Amino acid sequence: MELAILFIGAYHPIKYGHILLFDIETNILNAVILVLLAVTCFILSSAVLVLCKTNYLDKKTQMEIYNKEGRAVNTMEKNVVLQKITEELLQPTDAKTRNIPVNQRWDNIENEIDRQNNHFTKRLKARYPTLKEDLIHLSCLIRIGMDSFKIIQYLGISKDYLRKKRQLLAKTMEIKNSKKNLEQFIMEF
């Protein structure tokens, strides 16, 4: 019965106990407003979170693209430096370098490539222990981006023999016998 009086009293200003029924109407209105405010705050905070997440993902994507491009440029710069070092050691112009034995020159080249490429030759030797030194040298020259003409020149071999060495290297590494696949594998190794 009291409930019925409360609902009826919401529309008629009669006194029910110590509370005016207008107060009940105001309290209900305030509760509705509070619920609406809570829902609005939830929606706005969700929207802000979505915007923040979208902004974060956009920046993260931009940073990943920048890092990839930065790494590519960095790799290219490293390869240019390594190519110059290789050229200086394998085609010496000064007497000091000419007096260094060829095996020691190759050791210096391998050490420099290892230093700048996360121990490339050590990982190569560990994974493929049957690789001979000449194939490791070929792998090093491919890794630093030498073209076929310079590889032929530095290894002192013919074009046909280079092709055979590439085939042998691909066979040892169990790669399809393709120049592009071999180069890609070595660059990513």
HUCOR-V714865 format. One record per residue. RES is the residue in three letters. SS is DSSP state (~ for helix, > for strand, _ for the rest). PHI is phi in whole degrees, 0 to 359 (999 if undefined). Layout:
BEGIN
res: (RES/RES)
ss: (SS/SS)
phi: (PHI/PHI)
END
This chain:
BEGIN
res: (MET/GLU/LEU/ALA/ILE/LEU/PHE/ILE/GLY/ALA/TYR/HIS/PRO/ILE/LYS/TYR/GLY/HIS/ILE/LEU/LEU/PHE/ASP/ILE/GLU/THR/ASN/ILE/LEU/ASN/ALA/VAL/ILE/LEU/VAL/LEU/LEU/ALA/VAL/THR/CYS/PHE/ILE/LEU/SER/SER/ALA/VAL/LEU/VAL/LEU/CYS/LYS/THR/ASN/TYR/LEU/ASP/LYS/LYS/THR/GLN/MET/GLU/ILE/TYR/ASN/LYS/GLU/GLY/ARG/ALA/VAL/ASN/THR/MET/GLU/LYS/ASN/VAL/VAL/LEU/GLN/LYS/ILE/THR/GLU/GLU/LEU/LEU/GLN/PRO/THR/ASP/ALA/LYS/THR/ARG/ASN/ILE/PRO/VAL/ASN/GLN/ARG/TRP/ASP/ASN/ILE/GLU/ASN/GLU/ILE/ASP/ARG/GLN/ASN/ASN/HIS/PHE/THR/LYS/ARG/LEU/LYS/ALA/ARG/TYR/PRO/THR/LEU/LYS/GLU/ASP/LEU/ILE/HIS/LEU/SER/CYS/LEU/ILE/ARG/ILE/GLY/MET/ASP/SER/PHE/LYS/ILE/ILE/GLN/TYR/LEU/GLY/ILE/SER/LYS/ASP/TYR/LEU/ARG/LYS/LYS/ARG/GLN/LEU/LEU/ALA/LYS/THR/MET/GLU/ILE/LYS/ASN/SER/LYS/LYS/ASN/LEU/GLU/GLN/PHE/ILE/MET/GLU/PHE)
ss: (_/~/~/~/~/~/~/~/~/_/_/_/_/_/>/>/_/_/>/>/~/~/~/~/~/~/~/~/~/~/~/~/~/~/~/~/~/~/~/~/~/~/~/~/~/~/~/~/~/~/~/~/~/~/~/~/~/~/~/~/~/~/~/~/~/~/~/~/~/~/~/~/~/~/~/~/~/~/~/~/~/~/~/~/~/~/~/~/~/~/_/_/_/_/~/~/~/~/_/_/_/~/~/~/~/~/~/~/~/~/~/~/~/~/~/~/_/_/_/~/~/~/~/~/~/~/~/_/_/_/_/_/~/~/~/~/~/~/~/~/~/~/~/_/_/_/_/~/~/~/~/~/~/~/~/_/_/_/~/~/~/~/~/~/~/~/~/~/~/~/~/~/_/_/_/_/_/_/~/~/~/~/~/~/~/~/~/~/_)
phi: (999/300/299/298/294/299/293/293/294/294/256/235/286/242/271/237/65/267/253/285/293/298/297/295/299/294/296/295/299/297/295/297/297/296/295/298/296/296/296/298/298/298/297/295/294/297/297/296/297/297/296/296/296/298/297/298/295/298/294/297/297/299/293/295/296/298/296/297/295/297/295/297/295/298/296/298/297/299/297/297/297/295/296/294/298/299/299/296/280/266/233/294/254/254/296/299/288/297/281/277/300/300/300/290/298/296/300/297/297/299/298/293/296/298/298/264/231/54/57/306/291/294/294/297/294/291/281/234/294/275/294/275/302/295/286/292/298/300/299/297/294/293/299/270/83/290/278/300/299/289/299/301/294/288/271/66/232/272/297/295/292/297/300/295/296/298/298/296/297/297/295/297/273/57/247/305/286/225/301/295/297/297/297/297/299/293/294/268/292)
END
